[in-house]
Amino acid sequence: MSSPDFRRSLRYSGLLMGLVVIAAAIQTRLPSGLEWRGVAPDLALAIAIAAGLHDGSMTGAAMGFLGAYLIAPQASLSPGSIYFSHILVGYLSGFPRARLYTENPLVPVAAGLAAGVLSETFFYLLTPRSPLLWIQGAAVQGLYLMALTPVIHALLHSLGRMMESGA
């Protein structure tokens, strides 16, 4: 017989994975009209960042892997660079959790901006392109993630509180 804590944790993990699957499905079907300067919002990466901030490095890396696994086959970029950037950025997003007060709304904003620049830097290093395209991609992805990460982090925080209260 499993404990209630284990069941809540399992249910939360299932919800988190379902959120990544939905985000990846939306992301791979996004109309090109949502791209800005050739860069589309990376919803799966935003979830990996928020999961890392909320639940720690290993959860961020796991959600980064799941998101990369789901979007890499449809992406125009190198699958290896997608896996590498999503897993590493998700993992690194967990570090502020132990060192900062992550309830502060500015932490997810700053983490989203930094992760956007970092993920585009990985893409640039693994699949070289012009420095101007890299700067443009890093700025745009940073803005997207700066807007998406706090919203997803707040959603995960609400889900976590609901699971703790036994709802």
N, C-alpha and C positions, 0 to 999 in steps of 0.2 A: 504494500500500500504506500503511495507516494504522499509526501507532505504537501500541505496547502501552498507553502512557499515555492516548492518545486513546480507545482501546477501553474501558479501565477507567473513564474519565470518562463515556463514553457509557453504559456499563452502570450506573454509579452513578446517573446522571441518570434513566435509565429506571426503576430501582428506586424512586427518590424520587417520580417522577411516579405510578408504580403505587401507592405508599403514599398519595398524596393522593387518587387515584381511589377506593381502598378506603375511606379515611376519609370521603370525601364520600358514598359509597354507604351506609355505616353511619349517618352523621349524618342523612341525609335519611329513613332508615327507623327512627330511634330511637323506641321507644315513649314516650309522654308520661309514663310512670311514672319515667323517668330525669330529667325536668325537676325542678329544685328552685327553688321560688319563681318559677315561670314561665320559668326560664332553662335551656336545654339546653346541654350541653357542646359547644363548637365545636372539633371534632376537626381540621377543615381549617385553622383558624387556629393551633391548637397546632403543626401540622406546619410551617406557614409561619414561625412564631417559631423553632422548633428549627432549621429549615433556614437561616434568617438567622443564628442564632448559630453554627451549625456551618460554613456555607459562604459567608457574606457577604450583604450587602444585596441584590444583584441576584438571587441564588437565593431569598432570602426573599420578595422581591417577586414573582418568577415563580411560586413555589408558592402565594403568596397569591392571585394572579390565577387560577391553575388551580383552586384550591379555591373561590373565589368564583364562577367560571364554572360549576362543577358544582353548587353548592348554591343559587345565586340563584334559579333558576326554581322551586324548591320552597319557598323561604322566604316567610314572611309579612311580612317587612320589605321596605323599599325596596331593589331590586337595586342601585341606585347607591350607597347607603350601605354595602352589603355589599362591593362591589368596592373602594370607597374605603378602607374600614377594613382589609380583608384585605391589600391591596397595600401600603398605607402602614405598617401594623404589621409586616408581613413585612420591608419595607425597613428600617424603623427598628431592627428586631431585629438587623440585621447590624452596627450601630455598635459594640456592646460587643466584638465579635470582634476589632477592631483595637485596642481600648483596655483590655481586661480579659483576665485569664487565664480563658478559658472552660472550662477543665477543672475549675474549682472548681464543685462541685455546687450552690452557692448562686446562681451566675449564672443558670442556667436557671430556678430557682425565682423569683428576683426579676424576671427578664425576663417570665415568665408572668404574674405578678401585675400588673406595670406594663402589659403589653400588654392584659390583660383590662380594666383600668380605661380605658386609652386607646381601645380599640375601642368600648366602651360609650359613651365620651364622644363619639366620632364619630357613633354612632347617635343620641345625644341631640341633637347639634347639627344633624344632617341630617334627622332625623324627630323633632321636639320631642314630648316627653311630660312627665309630671309629674316634678319633681325627685326625689321619693321613689322612683318606679319606676327612675329612672336610677341612684340610689345603690344600690338593691337589686340591679339588674342588673349594675352594675360590680363590686360586692362578690362576687356569686355567680360571674360569669364569671371574675373574677380568681382565685377559689379553684379553679375547674375548671382554668384554664390553669396555675396554680401547681403543680397535681398532675400534669397531663399533659405539660407541656413538658419537665421533666427526664427523664422516661421516654423520650420520643421523641428527645430530644437524645442520650441514651445509645445508643439504637438506631442513630441516624445515625452516631455516633462509631464504633460497632462495625462498621457496614457500610463506613464509610470505611477503617478499618484492614484489613478483609478485602480490600477492593479494592486497597489499597496492597501487601499481601503477595502479591497475585496469585492469591488463592483464587477 
